[in-house]
Amino acid sequence: MQAVVLAGGYATRLWPITKHRPKMFLPVGEETVIDRIFEQLEADDRIDEVFVSTNERFAEDFEQHLEASPFDKPRLSVEDTTAEDEKFGVIGALAQLVEREGIEDDLLVIAGDNLISFAVSDFLDFFDEKQNPVLAAYDVGSLDRAKSYGLVGLDGDVIVDFQEKPDNPKSTLVSIACYAFPEDSILFDDYLDADNNPDEPGWFIQWLFSRQEVNAFTFEGAWYDIGTPESYLDAVAWSLGGENLVAESATLDNVTLGENVLIMPGATLENAAVDQSVIFANATIENCDLRECIIDEETHVANVNLAGALIGAHTHLTNGNSE
């Protein structure tokens, strides 16, 4: 079996934090989001190769990351785009990758920016049992939130209805970006040749389940689609479980920490209160009260109180003035 880890997004809703780094490299606890996935794929003997699907803009970042990682299976497969408006769409990119890499095997497709609480091995066990296309489904618990995803209707574990981003969702069970396809169900070219929507995997599932049986692996626990500052901080909070994680090389002097604070190596905090926030490496925080903030590396913030702020790398922010 082959695996594709989708890592081609530009994460514009997380700018400036992700303007110069893939969002998959955002730390969640002691690991990055994507390394949590790599670790599981590395451990599963059913996975022969892992193709990391990314864009030209971040290809070098991924090369360096993989070279420094302990994982043997992942290797890059680069799509020919450098900006959001050049993207082929997920299904378009998958079709090109399958052809580019000559994939002729069962295929696992998983998003590199999703934090999931279930074991990928359990998902593959379910796939082995069903021998059909399979997707992972999660109850988001909110009809309003369900509007942003592909909505799944089930009879047992068989999909009988699928609506991509419906205006009036019938339930709160949604498809997340984790799919397994038998070799004979990798019909991306057929789907695209019929002039179907290339952008979202849900449109492909909606097309596919009317042609063959598709099953849903439902799970409880946690799932975070890390695409916004709020969802990223929620993922960090879930990972930390109310605790704080402070790097040994960070310096804290007269600092009050609330909950779910992640402070990275080389950061310096003085006379500060911080809650529900992420402070990147070598940032300096002085005389501040920060809540639900993300402060990027090599940034100096002093004499301000901030809530819900994203401060980009190498920024100097003092008394409301930045440069």
C-alpha positions as CSV (number, residue, x, y, z in Angstrom):
1,M,0.0,0.0,0.0
2,Q,1.1,3.5,-0.8
3,A,0.3,6.7,1.2
4,V,0.0,10.3,0.3
5,V,0.3,13.0,2.9
6,L,-1.3,16.2,1.6
7,A,0.9,19.2,2.4
8,G,0.4,21.6,-0.5
9,G,-1.7,24.3,1.1
10,Y,-0.6,27.9,1.7
11,A,-2.5,28.4,4.9
12,T,-3.4,32.1,4.2
13,R,-5.7,32.3,7.2
14,L,-2.7,31.7,9.5
15,W,-0.6,34.4,7.9
16,P,1.9,35.9,8.9
17,I,2.8,32.8,11.0
18,T,2.6,30.5,7.9
19,K,3.7,33.0,5.3
20,H,7.2,31.5,5.3
21,R,6.7,28.0,6.8
22,P,4.2,25.2,6.0
23,K,1.5,25.0,8.6
24,M,2.3,21.3,8.9
25,F,5.5,22.4,10.7
26,L,3.6,24.2,13.4
27,P,4.5,22.6,16.8
28,V,1.7,20.9,18.7
29,G,3.3,19.9,22.0
30,E,6.7,18.4,21.5
31,E,6.1,17.4,17.8
32,T,5.0,19.1,14.7
33,V,1.6,18.2,13.2
34,I,2.9,16.3,10.3
35,D,5.5,14.3,12.3
36,R,2.6,12.8,14.3
37,I,1.3,11.4,11.0
38,F,4.8,10.3,9.7
39,E,5.4,8.4,13.0
40,Q,2.3,6.3,12.5
41,L,2.9,5.6,8.8
42,E,6.5,4.7,9.6
43,A,5.3,2.1,12.1
44,D,2.7,0.4,9.9
45,D,4.2,-2.4,7.8
46,R,1.3,-2.2,5.3
47,I,2.6,1.2,4.1
48,D,5.5,0.7,1.7
49,E,6.0,4.4,0.6
50,V,4.9,7.8,1.8
51,F,4.6,10.5,-0.8
52,V,4.5,14.0,0.7
53,S,2.5,16.1,-1.8
54,T,3.6,19.7,-1.5
55,N,4.2,22.8,-3.8
56,E,7.4,24.3,-5.2
57,R,7.3,27.1,-2.8
58,F,7.8,24.9,0.3
59,A,9.7,22.0,-1.4
60,E,13.0,23.1,0.1
61,D,11.5,23.4,3.6
62,F,10.2,19.8,3.3
63,E,13.5,18.5,2.0
64,Q,15.3,19.9,4.9
65,H,12.7,18.7,7.4
66,L,12.8,15.1,6.0
67,E,16.6,15.0,5.9
68,A,16.7,15.9,9.6
69,S,13.8,13.5,10.6
70,P,14.2,9.9,11.8
71,F,11.7,8.7,9.2
72,D,12.7,6.5,6.2
73,K,9.5,6.2,4.2
74,P,8.5,9.8,3.4
75,R,9.7,11.4,0.2
76,L,8.7,14.5,-1.7
77,S,6.4,14.7,-4.7
78,V,6.2,18.3,-5.8
79,E,3.3,19.9,-7.7
80,D,4.1,22.7,-10.0
81,T,2.7,25.6,-8.1
82,T,4.1,28.5,-6.1
83,A,0.9,30.4,-5.0
84,E,-2.7,29.7,-3.9
85,D,-4.3,30.8,-7.2
86,E,-2.1,28.3,-9.2
87,K,-3.3,25.2,-7.3
88,F,-4.8,22.3,-9.1
89,G,-7.2,21.4,-6.4
90,V,-6.8,18.3,-4.2
91,I,-8.2,15.8,-6.7
92,G,-6.3,17.5,-9.5
93,A,-3.1,17.2,-7.5
94,L,-3.8,13.6,-6.5
95,A,-4.4,12.6,-10.1
96,Q,-1.1,14.2,-11.2
97,L,0.7,12.5,-8.3
98,V,-0.6,9.1,-9.1
99,E,0.6,9.4,-12.7
100,R,3.9,11.1,-11.7
101,E,4.8,8.4,-9.2
102,G,3.3,5.5,-11.1
103,I,1.1,4.3,-8.3
104,E,-0.6,1.0,-9.0
105,D,-1.6,-0.1,-5.5
106,D,-4.1,0.6,-2.7
107,L,-3.8,4.2,-1.6
108,L,-4.1,5.9,1.8
109,V,-4.6,9.7,1.5
110,I,-4.3,11.8,4.7
111,A,-4.0,15.5,5.3
112,G,-0.8,16.7,6.8
113,D,-2.4,19.5,8.8
114,N,-5.0,17.3,10.7
115,L,-4.5,16.3,14.3
116,I,-6.5,13.1,14.9
117,S,-6.9,11.0,18.0
118,F,-7.5,7.7,16.3
119,A,-4.7,5.4,15.3
120,V,-4.1,5.2,11.6
121,S,-3.5,1.4,12.0
122,D,-7.1,1.1,13.3
123,F,-8.3,2.9,10.2
124,L,-6.4,0.6,7.9
125,D,-7.7,-2.5,9.8
126,F,-11.2,-1.2,9.0
127,F,-10.2,-0.8,5.3
128,D,-8.7,-4.3,5.2
129,E,-12.0,-5.6,6.5
130,K,-14.2,-3.8,4.1
131,Q,-12.1,-3.9,0.9
132,N,-14.0,-0.8,-0.3
133,P,-13.1,2.9,-0.4
134,V,-13.2,4.2,3.2
135,L,-13.2,7.6,4.7
136,A,-12.9,8.8,8.3
137,A,-16.0,10.6,9.8
138,Y,-16.4,12.7,12.9
139,D,-19.3,14.3,14.6
140,V,-18.5,18.0,15.0
141,G,-21.5,18.5,17.2
142,S,-22.7,21.7,15.4
143,L,-24.9,22.2,12.4
144,D,-23.2,25.6,11.7
145,R,-19.8,24.1,11.8
146,A,-20.9,21.2,9.6
147,K,-21.6,23.6,6.8
148,S,-17.8,23.9,6.2
149,Y,-17.3,20.2,5.5
150,G,-18.5,17.2,3.6
151,L,-21.6,15.8,5.3
152,V,-21.9,12.0,5.6
153,G,-25.2,10.1,5.7
154,L,-24.9,6.5,6.8
155,D,-26.8,3.2,6.9
156,G,-24.7,1.3,9.4
157,D,-21.2,2.1,8.1
158,V,-22.2,2.4,4.4
159,I,-22.4,5.9,3.0
160,V,-25.9,6.5,1.5
161,D,-25.7,10.3,1.3
162,F,-22.9,12.8,0.9
163,Q,-23.2,16.6,0.6
164,E,-20.1,18.8,0.2
165,K,-20.4,22.0,2.3
166,P,-24.2,22.0,2.4
167,D,-26.1,25.2,3.3
168,N,-28.6,23.2,5.3
169,P,-26.8,20.3,6.9
170,K,-29.0,17.3,7.9
171,S,-26.6,16.1,10.6
172,T,-23.2,16.9,12.2
173,L,-21.3,13.9,10.9
174,V,-18.6,15.1,8.6
175,S,-15.8,13.6,6.5
176,I,-12.3,14.5,7.5
177,A,-9.3,14.4,5.2
178,C,-8.4,10.7,5.7
179,Y,-9.3,8.2,2.9
180,A,-8.3,4.7,1.8
181,F,-8.9,3.5,-1.8
182,P,-8.5,0.0,-3.3
183,E,-6.4,0.2,-6.4
184,D,-9.5,-0.2,-8.7
185,S,-11.2,2.8,-7.0
186,I,-8.4,5.3,-7.8
187,L,-10.6,6.9,-10.5
188,F,-9.4,10.4,-10.2
189,D,-8.8,10.7,-14.0
190,D,-12.3,9.4,-14.8
191,Y,-13.8,11.9,-12.4
192,L,-11.8,14.8,-13.8
193,D,-12.4,13.8,-17.4
194,A,-16.1,14.2,-16.7
195,D,-15.4,17.9,-15.9
196,N,-16.1,17.5,-12.2
197,N,-14.9,19.8,-9.4
198,P,-11.1,19.3,-8.9
199,D,-10.9,21.2,-5.6
200,E,-12.2,19.2,-2.7
201,P,-12.0,15.4,-2.0
202,G,-15.7,15.5,-0.9
203,W,-16.9,16.1,-4.4
204,F,-15.0,13.0,-5.5
205,I,-16.6,10.9,-2.7
206,Q,-20.0,12.2,-3.7
207,W,-19.3,11.0,-7.2
208,L,-17.8,7.7,-6.2
209,F,-20.4,6.5,-3.6
210,S,-23.1,6.5,-6.4
211,R,-20.9,4.1,-8.4
212,Q,-19.7,1.7,-5.7
213,E,-20.0,1.0,-2.0
214,V,-18.1,3.4,0.2
215,N,-17.7,2.9,4.0
216,A,-17.2,5.3,6.9
217,F,-14.8,4.8,9.8
218,T,-16.4,6.8,12.6
219,F,-14.4,7.8,15.6
220,E,-14.8,9.8,18.8
221,G,-12.1,11.7,20.7
222,A,-10.4,14.6,19.0
223,W,-10.0,16.0,15.5
224,Y,-8.5,19.4,14.7
225,D,-8.4,20.8,11.2
226,I,-5.5,23.3,11.7
227,G,-6.4,26.1,9.3
228,T,-7.1,29.0,11.5
229,P,-5.4,30.5,14.6
230,E,-8.3,29.4,16.8
231,S,-8.1,25.7,15.6
232,Y,-4.3,25.7,16.0
233,L,-4.5,27.0,19.5
234,D,-7.3,24.4,20.2
235,A,-5.0,21.7,18.9
236,V,-2.2,22.8,21.1
237,A,-4.5,23.0,24.1
238,W,-5.7,19.4,23.5
239,S,-2.1,18.2,23.2
240,L,-1.0,19.9,26.4
241,G,-4.1,19.0,28.3
242,G,-4.1,22.1,30.5
243,E,-0.4,21.9,31.2
244,N,2.4,24.2,29.9
245,L,5.4,23.2,27.9
246,V,8.4,25.4,28.4
247,A,11.7,24.6,26.6
248,E,14.7,24.2,28.9
249,S,16.6,27.0,27.1
250,A,13.8,29.5,27.5
251,T,14.3,32.2,30.1
252,L,11.3,33.2,32.4
253,D,11.7,36.0,34.9
254,N,8.6,37.1,36.9
255,V,6.2,35.4,34.6
256,T,2.7,34.1,35.3
257,L,1.6,31.2,33.1
258,G,-2.0,30.2,32.7
259,E,-2.9,27.0,30.9
260,N,-1.8,25.5,27.5
261,V,1.2,27.7,27.0
262,L,3.9,26.5,24.6
263,I,7.2,28.3,24.8
264,M,10.0,27.3,22.5
265,P,13.8,27.3,22.8
266,G,15.6,30.5,23.3
267,A,12.5,32.6,24.1
268,T,12.8,35.2,26.9
269,L,9.9,36.4,28.9
270,E,10.1,39.1,31.7
271,N,7.4,40.6,33.8
272,A,4.7,38.9,31.7
273,A,1.4,37.0,32.0
274,V,0.7,34.4,29.3
275,D,-2.3,32.2,28.8
276,Q,-3.4,29.9,25.9
277,S,-0.6,31.0,23.7
278,V,2.4,29.9,21.6
279,I,5.7,31.7,21.8
280,F,8.2,30.7,19.1
281,A,11.9,30.3,19.4
282,N,14.1,33.3,20.4
283,A,11.1,35.6,20.8
284,T,11.3,38.3,23.6
285,I,8.3,39.3,25.6
286,E,8.6,42.1,28.2
287,N,6.0,43.7,30.4
288,C,3.1,42.1,28.5
289,D,-0.2,40.4,29.1
290,L,-0.9,37.9,26.3
291,R,-4.0,35.7,25.9
292,E,-4.7,33.4,22.9
293,C,-1.7,34.8,21.0
294,I,0.8,33.3,18.6
295,I,4.1,35.1,18.6
296,D,6.6,34.1,15.9
297,E,10.3,33.6,16.2
298,E,12.9,36.4,16.7
299,T,10.0,38.8,17.6
300,H,10.3,41.5,20.3
301,V,7.0,42.5,22.1
302,A,7.1,44.9,25.0
303,N,4.7,47.0,27.1
304,V,1.5,45.9,25.4
305,N,-1.5,43.7,26.3
306,L,-2.8,41.5,23.5
307,A,-5.6,39.0,23.0
308,G,-6.0,36.9,19.9
309,A,-3.0,38.4,18.2
310,L,-0.7,36.9,15.5
311,I,2.7,38.6,15.4
312,G,4.9,37.7,12.5
313,A,8.6,36.8,12.7
314,H,11.2,39.5,13.3
315,T,8.6,42.0,14.3
316,H,9.3,44.7,17.0
317,L,6.1,45.8,18.7
318,T,6.3,48.3,21.6
319,N,3.6,50.5,22.9
320,G,1.4,49.7,19.9
321,N,4.1,50.6,17.3
322,S,5.5,47.8,15.1
323,E,8.2,47.6,12.4
